[in-house]
Amino acid sequence: MIQSSLYTEGRAEGRAEGEARGRLEAERELCTAFAAKHHPAVFERVRLQIETCEDLTRLKEWALAASDLDDSEFLKLLGA
């Protein structure tokens, strides 16, 4: 079977998109876990924001900051 370049390109694009989605979901899960662990009192106020964030860099920033900030600072960082 001969594969066209369009098929090959489409397949590569689909794979790259799937990998990007996987990285985003993994970062959301990590950020959610850190926020829940370090900020249980305010977690429900930020959960939806974390679950809907599409910015990988922002999610990493939030995850890393979760253990360093108090609840009010964490809420301020997330704009909640």
PDB file with one MODEL, atoms N, CA, C and O in Angstrom:
MODEL        1
ATOM      1  N   MET A   1       0.849  -1.177   0.000  1.00  0.00           N
ATOM      2  CA  MET A   1       0.000   0.000   0.000  1.00  0.00           C
ATOM      3  C   MET A   1       0.894   1.240   0.000  1.00  0.00           C
ATOM      4  O   MET A   1       1.820   1.351   0.804  1.00  0.00           O
ATOM      5  N   ILE A   2       0.611   2.145  -0.889  1.00  0.00           N
ATOM      6  CA  ILE A   2       1.359   3.388  -0.977  1.00  0.00           C
ATOM      7  C   ILE A   2       0.666   4.434  -0.113  1.00  0.00           C
ATOM      8  O   ILE A   2      -0.537   4.661  -0.238  1.00  0.00           O
ATOM      9  N   GLN A   3       1.435   5.062   0.758  1.00  0.00           N
ATOM     10  CA  GLN A   3       0.865   6.091   1.627  1.00  0.00           C
ATOM     11  C   GLN A   3       1.193   7.458   1.055  1.00  0.00           C
ATOM     12  O   GLN A   3       2.341   7.743   0.713  1.00  0.00           O
ATOM     13  N   SER A   4       0.192   8.284   0.956  1.00  0.00           N
ATOM     14  CA  SER A   4       0.406   9.625   0.432  1.00  0.00           C
ATOM     15  C   SER A   4       1.077  10.503   1.477  1.00  0.00           C
ATOM     16  O   SER A   4       1.048  10.212   2.673  1.00  0.00           O
ATOM     17  N   SER A   5       1.684  11.590   0.996  1.00  0.00           N
ATOM     18  CA  SER A   5       2.325  12.512   1.935  1.00  0.00           C
ATOM     19  C   SER A   5       1.282  13.181   2.821  1.00  0.00           C
ATOM     20  O   SER A   5       1.575  13.511   3.970  1.00  0.00           O
ATOM     21  N   LEU A   6       0.062  13.389   2.308  1.00  0.00           N
ATOM     22  CA  LEU A   6      -1.002  13.977   3.125  1.00  0.00           C
ATOM     23  C   LEU A   6      -1.361  13.057   4.292  1.00  0.00           C
ATOM     24  O   LEU A   6      -1.570  13.514   5.416  1.00  0.00           O
ATOM     25  N   TYR A   7      -1.427  11.776   4.012  1.00  0.00           N
ATOM     26  CA  TYR A   7      -1.728  10.801   5.061  1.00  0.00           C
ATOM     27  C   TYR A   7      -0.630  10.823   6.119  1.00  0.00           C
ATOM     28  O   TYR A   7      -0.912  10.854   7.317  1.00  0.00           O
ATOM     29  N   THR A   8       0.619  10.806   5.668  1.00  0.00           N
ATOM     30  CA  THR A   8       1.750  10.803   6.587  1.00  0.00           C
ATOM     31  C   THR A   8       1.791  12.077   7.415  1.00  0.00           C
ATOM     32  O   THR A   8       2.012  12.028   8.625  1.00  0.00           O
ATOM     33  N   GLU A   9       1.579  13.224   6.764  1.00  0.00           N
ATOM     34  CA  GLU A   9       1.564  14.495   7.483  1.00  0.00           C
ATOM     35  C   GLU A   9       0.416  14.556   8.479  1.00  0.00           C
ATOM     36  O   GLU A   9       0.593  14.999   9.613  1.00  0.00           O
ATOM     37  N   GLY A  10      -0.744  14.116   8.058  1.00  0.00           N
ATOM     38  CA  GLY A  10      -1.909  14.114   8.949  1.00  0.00           C
ATOM     39  C   GLY A  10      -1.699  13.233  10.154  1.00  0.00           C
ATOM     40  O   GLY A  10      -2.080  13.579  11.272  1.00  0.00           O
ATOM     41  N   ARG A  11      -1.096  12.105   9.917  1.00  0.00           N
ATOM     42  CA  ARG A  11      -0.827  11.185  11.016  1.00  0.00           C
ATOM     43  C   ARG A  11       0.176  11.787  12.004  1.00  0.00           C
ATOM     44  O   ARG A  11      -0.004  11.669  13.216  1.00  0.00           O
ATOM     45  N   ALA A  12       1.230  12.430  11.494  1.00  0.00           N
ATOM     46  CA  ALA A  12       2.233  13.066  12.359  1.00  0.00           C
ATOM     47  C   ALA A  12       1.620  14.217  13.144  1.00  0.00           C
ATOM     48  O   ALA A  12       1.910  14.392  14.327  1.00  0.00           O
ATOM     49  N   GLU A  13       0.768  15.004  12.482  1.00  0.00           N
ATOM     50  CA  GLU A  13       0.103  16.108  13.178  1.00  0.00           C
ATOM     51  C   GLU A  13      -0.816  15.586  14.267  1.00  0.00           C
ATOM     52  O   GLU A  13      -0.869  16.147  15.362  1.00  0.00           O
ATOM     53  N   GLY A  14      -1.529  14.529  13.977  1.00  0.00           N
ATOM     54  CA  GLY A  14      -2.411  13.928  14.977  1.00  0.00           C
ATOM     55  C   GLY A  14      -1.641  13.402  16.173  1.00  0.00           C
ATOM     56  O   GLY A  14      -2.071  13.554  17.317  1.00  0.00           O
ATOM     57  N   ARG A  15      -0.510  12.788  15.905  1.00  0.00           N
ATOM     58  CA  ARG A  15       0.322  12.268  16.988  1.00  0.00           C
ATOM     59  C   ARG A  15       0.858  13.412  17.848  1.00  0.00           C
ATOM     60  O   ARG A  15       0.839  13.331  19.076  1.00  0.00           O
ATOM     61  N   ALA A  16       1.337  14.479  17.200  1.00  0.00           N
ATOM     62  CA  ALA A  16       1.866  15.632  17.945  1.00  0.00           C
ATOM     63  C   ALA A  16       0.772  16.278  18.786  1.00  0.00           C
ATOM     64  O   ALA A  16       1.006  16.669  19.929  1.00  0.00           O
ATOM     65  N   GLU A  17      -0.420  16.387  18.214  1.00  0.00           N
ATOM     66  CA  GLU A  17      -1.542  16.968  18.958  1.00  0.00           C
ATOM     67  C   GLU A  17      -1.903  16.102  20.158  1.00  0.00           C
ATOM     68  O   GLU A  17      -2.187  16.617  21.239  1.00  0.00           O
ATOM     69  N   GLY A  18      -1.890  14.803  19.968  1.00  0.00           N
ATOM     70  CA  GLY A  18      -2.180  13.894  21.072  1.00  0.00           C
ATOM     71  C   GLY A  18      -1.151  13.975  22.180  1.00  0.00           C
ATOM     72  O   GLY A  18      -1.494  13.928  23.361  1.00  0.00           O
ATOM     73  N   GLU A  19       0.113  14.097  21.798  1.00  0.00           N
ATOM     74  CA  GLU A  19       1.172  14.231  22.793  1.00  0.00           C
ATOM     75  C   GLU A  19       1.025  15.543  23.568  1.00  0.00           C
ATOM     76  O   GLU A  19       1.208  15.571  24.785  1.00  0.00           O
ATOM     77  N   ALA A  20       0.696  16.623  22.865  1.00  0.00           N
ATOM     78  CA  ALA A  20       0.498  17.919  23.527  1.00  0.00           C
ATOM     79  C   ALA A  20      -0.673  17.846  24.501  1.00  0.00           C
ATOM     80  O   ALA A  20      -0.591  18.363  25.615  1.00  0.00           O
ATOM     81  N   ARG A  21      -1.764  17.204  24.083  1.00  0.00           N
ATOM     82  CA  ARG A  21      -2.921  17.030  24.969  1.00  0.00           C
ATOM     83  C   ARG A  21      -2.537  16.236  26.201  1.00  0.00           C
ATOM     84  O   ARG A  21      -2.960  16.551  27.313  1.00  0.00           O
ATOM     85  N   GLY A  22      -1.731  15.201  25.998  1.00  0.00           N
ATOM     86  CA  GLY A  22      -1.284  14.379  27.124  1.00  0.00           C
ATOM     87  C   GLY A  22      -0.448  15.170  28.112  1.00  0.00           C
ATOM     88  O   GLY A  22      -0.616  15.032  29.323  1.00  0.00           O
ATOM     89  N   ARG A  23       0.457  16.003  27.598  1.00  0.00           N
ATOM     90  CA  ARG A  23       1.280  16.841  28.489  1.00  0.00           C
ATOM     91  C   ARG A  23       0.408  17.817  29.271  1.00  0.00           C
ATOM     92  O   ARG A  23       0.616  18.032  30.465  1.00  0.00           O
ATOM     93  N   LEU A  24      -0.574  18.408  28.580  1.00  0.00           N
ATOM     94  CA  LEU A  24      -1.468  19.353  29.237  1.00  0.00           C
ATOM     95  C   LEU A  24      -2.265  18.663  30.342  1.00  0.00           C
ATOM     96  O   LEU A  24      -2.388  19.197  31.445  1.00  0.00           O
ATOM     97  N   GLU A  25      -2.797  17.496  30.056  1.00  0.00           N
ATOM     98  CA  GLU A  25      -3.565  16.764  31.065  1.00  0.00           C
ATOM     99  C   GLU A  25      -2.685  16.363  32.251  1.00  0.00           C
ATOM    100  O   GLU A  25      -3.125  16.430  33.398  1.00  0.00           O
ATOM    101  N   ALA A  26      -1.464  15.954  31.985  1.00  0.00           N
ATOM    102  CA  ALA A  26      -0.552  15.571  33.065  1.00  0.00           C
ATOM    103  C   ALA A  26      -0.242  16.781  33.949  1.00  0.00           C
ATOM    104  O   ALA A  26      -0.205  16.664  35.173  1.00  0.00           O
ATOM    105  N   GLU A  27      -0.023  17.929  33.335  1.00  0.00           N
ATOM    106  CA  GLU A  27       0.281  19.132  34.110  1.00  0.00           C
ATOM    107  C   GLU A  27      -0.940  19.569  34.915  1.00  0.00           C
ATOM    108  O   GLU A  27      -0.800  20.023  36.051  1.00  0.00           O
ATOM    109  N   ARG A  28      -2.128  19.439  34.344  1.00  0.00           N
ATOM    110  CA  ARG A  28      -3.357  19.753  35.097  1.00  0.00           C
ATOM    111  C   ARG A  28      -3.486  18.852  36.311  1.00  0.00           C
ATOM    112  O   ARG A  28      -3.802  19.319  37.405  1.00  0.00           O
ATOM    113  N   GLU A  29      -3.243  17.561  36.122  1.00  0.00           N
ATOM    114  CA  GLU A  29      -3.349  16.611  37.230  1.00  0.00           C
ATOM    115  C   GLU A  29      -2.351  16.946  38.339  1.00  0.00           C
ATOM    116  O   GLU A  29      -2.692  16.902  39.521  1.00  0.00           O
ATOM    117  N   LEU A  30      -1.126  17.278  37.954  1.00  0.00           N
ATOM    118  CA  LEU A  30      -0.111  17.634  38.938  1.00  0.00           C
ATOM    119  C   LEU A  30      -0.491  18.906  39.681  1.00  0.00           C
ATOM    120  O   LEU A  30      -0.392  18.965  40.906  1.00  0.00           O
ATOM    121  N   CYS A  31      -0.922  19.918  38.947  1.00  0.00           N
ATOM    122  CA  CYS A  31      -1.319  21.183  39.555  1.00  0.00           C
ATOM    123  C   CYS A  31      -2.507  20.969  40.494  1.00  0.00           C
ATOM    124  O   CYS A  31      -2.541  21.522  41.593  1.00  0.00           O
ATOM    125  N   THR A  32      -3.464  20.176  40.065  1.00  0.00           N
ATOM    126  CA  THR A  32      -4.632  19.873  40.891  1.00  0.00           C
ATOM    127  C   THR A  32      -4.205  19.173  42.182  1.00  0.00           C
ATOM    128  O   THR A  32      -4.683  19.511  43.265  1.00  0.00           O
ATOM    129  N   ALA A  33      -3.309  18.205  42.062  1.00  0.00           N
ATOM    130  CA  ALA A  33      -2.855  17.469  43.247  1.00  0.00           C
ATOM    131  C   ALA A  33      -2.124  18.385  44.226  1.00  0.00           C
ATOM    132  O   ALA A  33      -2.357  18.320  45.433  1.00  0.00           O
ATOM    133  N   PHE A  34      -1.234  19.246  43.702  1.00  0.00           N
ATOM    134  CA  PHE A  34      -0.504  20.162  44.581  1.00  0.00           C
ATOM    135  C   PHE A  34      -1.440  21.166  45.240  1.00  0.00           C
ATOM    136  O   PHE A  34      -1.311  21.453  46.430  1.00  0.00           O
ATOM    137  N   ALA A  35      -2.378  21.698  44.471  1.00  0.00           N
ATOM    138  CA  ALA A  35      -3.318  22.670  45.031  1.00  0.00           C
ATOM    139  C   ALA A  35      -4.180  22.026  46.115  1.00  0.00           C
ATOM    140  O   ALA A  35      -4.410  22.624  47.166  1.00  0.00           O
ATOM    141  N   ALA A  36      -4.651  20.820  45.862  1.00  0.00           N
ATOM    142  CA  ALA A  36      -5.480  20.123  46.849  1.00  0.00           C
ATOM    143  C   ALA A  36      -4.688  19.807  48.116  1.00  0.00           C
ATOM    144  O   ALA A  36      -5.209  19.915  49.226  1.00  0.00           O
ATOM    145  N   LYS A  37      -3.425  19.416  47.943  1.00  0.00           N
ATOM    146  CA  LYS A  37      -2.600  19.061  49.100  1.00  0.00           C
ATOM    147  C   LYS A  37      -2.225  20.282  49.935  1.00  0.00           C
ATOM    148  O   LYS A  37      -2.327  20.250  51.161  1.00  0.00           O
ATOM    149  N   HIS A  38      -1.796  21.347  49.283  1.00  0.00           N
ATOM    150  CA  HIS A  38      -1.275  22.507  50.004  1.00  0.00           C
ATOM    151  C   HIS A  38      -2.325  23.567  50.328  1.00  0.00           C
ATOM    152  O   HIS A  38      -2.087  24.440  51.163  1.00  0.00           O
ATOM    153  N   HIS A  39      -3.479  23.497  49.678  1.00  0.00           N
ATOM    154  CA  HIS A  39      -4.520  24.516  49.882  1.00  0.00           C
ATOM    155  C   HIS A  39      -5.918  23.889  49.964  1.00  0.00           C
ATOM    156  O   HIS A  39      -6.819  24.285  49.225  1.00  0.00           O
ATOM    157  N   PRO A  40      -6.096  22.926  50.849  1.00  0.00           N
ATOM    158  CA  PRO A  40      -7.400  22.253  50.916  1.00  0.00           C
ATOM    159  C   PRO A  40      -8.549  23.193  51.271  1.00  0.00           C
ATOM    160  O   PRO A  40      -9.682  22.967  50.845  1.00  0.00           O
ATOM    161  N   ALA A  41      -8.278  24.232  52.038  1.00  0.00           N
ATOM    162  CA  ALA A  41      -9.344  25.146  52.468  1.00  0.00           C
ATOM    163  C   ALA A  41      -9.900  25.980  51.312  1.00  0.00           C
ATOM    164  O   ALA A  41     -11.054  26.406  51.353  1.00  0.00           O
ATOM    165  N   VAL A  42      -9.091  26.211  50.296  1.00  0.00           N
ATOM    166  CA  VAL A  42      -9.542  27.058  49.172  1.00  0.00           C
ATOM    167  C   VAL A  42      -9.553  26.306  47.848  1.00  0.00           C
ATOM    168  O   VAL A  42      -9.804  26.898  46.798  1.00  0.00           O
ATOM    169  N   PHE A  43      -9.283  25.011  47.891  1.00  0.00           N
ATOM    170  CA  PHE A  43      -9.150  24.241  46.656  1.00  0.00           C
ATOM    171  C   PHE A  43     -10.377  24.333  45.757  1.00  0.00           C
ATOM    172  O   PHE A  43     -10.243  24.496  44.544  1.00  0.00           O
ATOM    173  N   GLU A  44     -11.559  24.232  46.329  1.00  0.00           N
ATOM    174  CA  GLU A  44     -12.775  24.270  45.498  1.00  0.00           C
ATOM    175  C   GLU A  44     -12.926  25.596  44.750  1.00  0.00           C
ATOM    176  O   GLU A  44     -13.582  25.652  43.710  1.00  0.00           O
ATOM    177  N   ARG A  45     -12.329  26.645  45.268  1.00  0.00           N
ATOM    178  CA  ARG A  45     -12.403  27.958  44.617  1.00  0.00           C
ATOM    179  C   ARG A  45     -11.515  28.027  43.371  1.00  0.00           C
ATOM    180  O   ARG A  45     -11.744  28.866  42.499  1.00  0.00           O
ATOM    181  N   VAL A  46     -10.514  27.162  43.279  1.00  0.00           N
ATOM    182  CA  VAL A  46      -9.594  27.206  42.140  1.00  0.00           C
ATOM    183  C   VAL A  46      -9.664  25.968  41.246  1.00  0.00           C
ATOM    184  O   VAL A  46      -9.057  25.945  40.175  1.00  0.00           O
ATOM    185  N   ARG A  47     -10.379  24.965  41.665  1.00  0.00           N
ATOM    186  CA  ARG A  47     -10.418  23.706  40.912  1.00  0.00           C
ATOM    187  C   ARG A  47     -10.829  23.903  39.459  1.00  0.00           C
ATOM    188  O   ARG A  47     -10.139  23.421  38.561  1.00  0.00           O
ATOM    189  N   LEU A  48     -11.919  24.589  39.207  1.00  0.00           N
ATOM    190  CA  LEU A  48     -12.402  24.766  37.840  1.00  0.00           C
ATOM    191  C   LEU A  48     -11.401  25.535  36.989  1.00  0.00           C
ATOM    192  O   LEU A  48     -11.218  25.230  35.810  1.00  0.00           O
ATOM    193  N   GLN A  49     -10.761  26.519  37.579  1.00  0.00           N
ATOM    194  CA  GLN A  49      -9.772  27.303  36.845  1.00  0.00           C
ATOM    195  C   GLN A  49      -8.600  26.420  36.408  1.00  0.00           C
ATOM    196  O   GLN A  49      -8.114  26.545  35.284  1.00  0.00           O
ATOM    197  N   ILE A  50      -8.157  25.546  37.277  1.00  0.00           N
ATOM    198  CA  ILE A  50      -7.067  24.631  36.943  1.00  0.00           C
ATOM    199  C   ILE A  50      -7.532  23.640  35.876  1.00  0.00           C
ATOM    200  O   ILE A  50      -6.821  23.401  34.900  1.00  0.00           O
ATOM    201  N   GLU A  51      -8.711  23.069  36.057  1.00  0.00           N
ATOM    202  CA  GLU A  51      -9.216  22.051  35.142  1.00  0.00           C
ATOM    203  C   GLU A  51      -9.485  22.575  33.738  1.00  0.00           C
ATOM    204  O   GLU A  51      -9.514  21.795  32.786  1.00  0.00           O
ATOM    205  N   THR A  52      -9.681  23.871  33.595  1.00  0.00           N
ATOM    206  CA  THR A  52      -9.980  24.434  32.277  1.00  0.00           C
ATOM    207  C   THR A  52      -8.814  25.219  31.672  1.00  0.00           C
ATOM    208  O   THR A  52      -8.920  25.719  30.552  1.00  0.00           O
ATOM    209  N   CYS A  53      -7.722  25.328  32.393  1.00  0.00           N
ATOM    210  CA  CYS A  53      -6.567  26.082  31.895  1.00  0.00           C
ATOM    211  C   CYS A  53      -5.939  25.344  30.711  1.00  0.00           C
ATOM    212  O   CYS A  53      -5.715  24.135  30.774  1.00  0.00           O
ATOM    213  N   GLU A  54      -5.660  26.068  29.646  1.00  0.00           N
ATOM    214  CA  GLU A  54      -5.044  25.518  28.442  1.00  0.00           C
ATOM    215  C   GLU A  54      -3.585  25.935  28.299  1.00  0.00           C
ATOM    216  O   GLU A  54      -2.950  25.621  27.292  1.00  0.00           O
ATOM    217  N   ASP A  55      -3.047  26.635  29.287  1.00  0.00           N
ATOM    218  CA  ASP A  55      -1.689  27.182  29.225  1.00  0.00           C
ATOM    219  C   ASP A  55      -0.743  26.320  30.060  1.00  0.00           C
ATOM    220  O   ASP A  55      -0.776  26.357  31.290  1.00  0.00           O
ATOM    221  N   LEU A  56       0.090  25.554  29.383  1.00  0.00           N
ATOM    222  CA  LEU A  56       1.007  24.642  30.059  1.00  0.00           C
ATOM    223  C   LEU A  56       1.967  25.383  30.983  1.00  0.00           C
ATOM    224  O   LEU A  56       2.251  24.916  32.086  1.00  0.00           O
ATOM    225  N   THR A  57       2.458  26.511  30.548  1.00  0.00           N
ATOM    226  CA  THR A  57       3.390  27.302  31.358  1.00  0.00           C
ATOM    227  C   THR A  57       2.733  27.809  32.625  1.00  0.00           C
ATOM    228  O   THR A  57       3.331  27.770  33.701  1.00  0.00           O
ATOM    229  N   ARG A  58       1.511  28.281  32.501  1.00  0.00           N
ATOM    230  CA  ARG A  58       0.778  28.776  33.675  1.00  0.00           C
ATOM    231  C   ARG A  58       0.523  27.648  34.666  1.00  0.00           C
ATOM    232  O   ARG A  58       0.694  27.832  35.871  1.00  0.00           O
ATOM    233  N   LEU A  59       0.116  26.483  34.170  1.00  0.00           N
ATOM    234  CA  LEU A  59      -0.134  25.343  35.056  1.00  0.00           C
ATOM    235  C   LEU A  59       1.130  24.959  35.821  1.00  0.00           C
ATOM    236  O   LEU A  59       1.068  24.663  37.015  1.00  0.00           O
ATOM    237  N   LYS A  60       2.272  24.963  35.142  1.00  0.00           N
ATOM    238  CA  LYS A  60       3.533  24.662  35.818  1.00  0.00           C
ATOM    239  C   LYS A  60       3.832  25.695  36.896  1.00  0.00           C
ATOM    240  O   LYS A  60       4.256  25.348  37.999  1.00  0.00           O
ATOM    241  N   GLU A  61       3.607  26.966  36.572  1.00  0.00           N
ATOM    242  CA  GLU A  61       3.836  28.041  37.540  1.00  0.00           C
ATOM    243  C   GLU A  61       2.964  27.836  38.775  1.00  0.00           C
ATOM    244  O   GLU A  61       3.446  27.939  39.903  1.00  0.00           O
ATOM    245  N   TRP A  62       1.702  27.550  38.565  1.00  0.00           N
ATOM    246  CA  TRP A  62       0.783  27.342  39.686  1.00  0.00           C
ATOM    247  C   TRP A  62       1.196  26.134  40.522  1.00  0.00           C
ATOM    248  O   TRP A  62       1.180  26.192  41.751  1.00  0.00           O
ATOM    249  N   ALA A  63       1.566  25.043  39.855  1.00  0.00           N
ATOM    250  CA  ALA A  63       1.957  23.831  40.582  1.00  0.00           C
ATOM    251  C   ALA A  63       3.182  24.088  41.450  1.00  0.00           C
ATOM    252  O   ALA A  63       3.229  23.676  42.608  1.00  0.00           O
ATOM    253  N   LEU A  64       4.166  24.768  40.884  1.00  0.00           N
ATOM    254  CA  LEU A  64       5.388  25.044  41.642  1.00  0.00           C
ATOM    255  C   LEU A  64       5.142  26.015  42.794  1.00  0.00           C
ATOM    256  O   LEU A  64       5.772  25.902  43.846  1.00  0.00           O
ATOM    257  N   ALA A  65       4.242  26.953  42.604  1.00  0.00           N
ATOM    258  CA  ALA A  65       3.961  27.957  43.637  1.00  0.00           C
ATOM    259  C   ALA A  65       3.094  27.403  44.764  1.00  0.00           C
ATOM    260  O   ALA A  65       3.104  27.944  45.869  1.00  0.00           O
ATOM    261  N   ALA A  66       2.358  26.354  44.506  1.00  0.00           N
ATOM    262  CA  ALA A  66       1.402  25.840  45.487  1.00  0.00           C
ATOM    263  C   ALA A  66       2.036  25.550  46.836  1.00  0.00           C
ATOM    264  O   ALA A  66       1.419  25.799  47.872  1.00  0.00           O
ATOM    265  N   SER A  67       3.242  25.034  46.844  1.00  0.00           N
ATOM    266  CA  SER A  67       3.863  24.685  48.128  1.00  0.00           C
ATOM    267  C   SER A  67       4.552  25.870  48.801  1.00  0.00           C
ATOM    268  O   SER A  67       4.926  25.787  49.971  1.00  0.00           O
ATOM    269  N   ASP A  68       4.721  26.961  48.074  1.00  0.00           N
ATOM    270  CA  ASP A  68       5.442  28.111  48.619  1.00  0.00           C
ATOM    271  C   ASP A  68       4.542  29.235  49.131  1.00  0.00           C
ATOM    272  O   ASP A  68       4.989  30.078  49.909  1.00  0.00           O
ATOM    273  N   LEU A  69       3.296  29.256  48.707  1.00  0.00           N
ATOM    274  CA  LEU A  69       2.405  30.372  49.024  1.00  0.00           C
ATOM    275  C   LEU A  69       1.366  29.986  50.055  1.00  0.00           C
ATOM    276  O   LEU A  69       0.988  28.820  50.163  1.00  0.00           O
ATOM    277  N   ASP A  70       0.900  30.975  50.817  1.00  0.00           N
ATOM    278  CA  ASP A  70      -0.231  30.708  51.709  1.00  0.00           C
ATOM    279  C   ASP A  70      -1.510  30.789  50.867  1.00  0.00           C
ATOM    280  O   ASP A  70      -1.465  31.142  49.689  1.00  0.00           O
ATOM    281  N   ASP A  71      -2.632  30.463  51.478  1.00  0.00           N
ATOM    282  CA  ASP A  71      -3.895  30.404  50.728  1.00  0.00           C
ATOM    283  C   ASP A  71      -4.211  31.710  50.005  1.00  0.00           C
ATOM    284  O   ASP A  71      -4.568  31.692  48.827  1.00  0.00           O
ATOM    285  N   SER A  72      -4.084  32.835  50.692  1.00  0.00           N
ATOM    286  CA  SER A  72      -4.452  34.112  50.067  1.00  0.00           C
ATOM    287  C   SER A  72      -3.524  34.456  48.900  1.00  0.00           C
ATOM    288  O   SER A  72      -3.975  34.977  47.880  1.00  0.00           O
ATOM    289  N   GLU A  73      -2.238  34.168  49.047  1.00  0.00           N
ATOM    290  CA  GLU A  73      -1.295  34.426  47.956  1.00  0.00           C
ATOM    291  C   GLU A  73      -1.569  33.505  46.760  1.00  0.00           C
ATOM    292  O   GLU A  73      -1.471  33.923  45.606  1.00  0.00           O
ATOM    293  N   PHE A  74      -1.912  32.255  47.055  1.00  0.00           N
ATOM    294  CA  PHE A  74      -2.224  31.310  45.986  1.00  0.00           C
ATOM    295  C   PHE A  74      -3.472  31.742  45.238  1.00  0.00           C
ATOM    296  O   PHE A  74      -3.503  31.705  44.008  1.00  0.00           O
ATOM    297  N   LEU A  75      -4.499  32.150  45.969  1.00  0.00           N
ATOM    298  CA  LEU A  75      -5.713  32.646  45.317  1.00  0.00           C
ATOM    299  C   LEU A  75      -5.420  33.863  44.456  1.00  0.00           C
ATOM    300  O   LEU A  75      -5.950  33.990  43.352  1.00  0.00           O
ATOM    301  N   LYS A  76      -4.593  34.740  44.951  1.00  0.00           N
ATOM    302  CA  LYS A  76      -4.236  35.950  44.190  1.00  0.00           C
ATOM    303  C   LYS A  76      -3.492  35.565  42.913  1.00  0.00           C
ATOM    304  O   LYS A  76      -3.768  36.126  41.852  1.00  0.00           O
ATOM    305  N   LEU A  77      -2.552  34.619  42.994  1.00  0.00           N
ATOM    306  CA  LEU A  77      -1.814  34.183  41.829  1.00  0.00           C
ATOM    307  C   LEU A  77      -2.749  33.627  40.754  1.00  0.00           C
ATOM    308  O   LEU A  77      -2.550  33.870  39.564  1.00  0.00           O
ATOM    309  N   LEU A  78      -3.762  32.884  41.180  1.00  0.00           N
ATOM    310  CA  LEU A  78      -4.705  32.309  40.235  1.00  0.00           C
ATOM    311  C   LEU A  78      -5.817  33.263  39.846  1.00  0.00           C
ATOM    312  O   LEU A  78      -6.657  32.943  39.005  1.00  0.00           O
ATOM    313  N   GLY A  79      -5.820  34.435  40.458  1.00  0.00           N
ATOM    314  CA  GLY A  79      -6.852  35.428  40.139  1.00  0.00           C
ATOM    315  C   GLY A  79      -8.218  35.050  40.662  1.00  0.00           C
ATOM    316  O   GLY A  79      -9.241  35.458  40.111  1.00  0.00           O
ATOM    317  N   ALA A  80      -8.233  34.273  41.722  1.00  0.00           N
ATOM    318  CA  ALA A  80      -9.513  33.825  42.292  1.00  0.00           C
ATOM    319  C   ALA A  80      -9.909  34.657  43.492  1.00  0.00           C
ATOM    320  O   ALA A  80     -10.957  34.416  44.091  1.00  0.00           O
TER     321      ALA A  80
ENDMDL
END
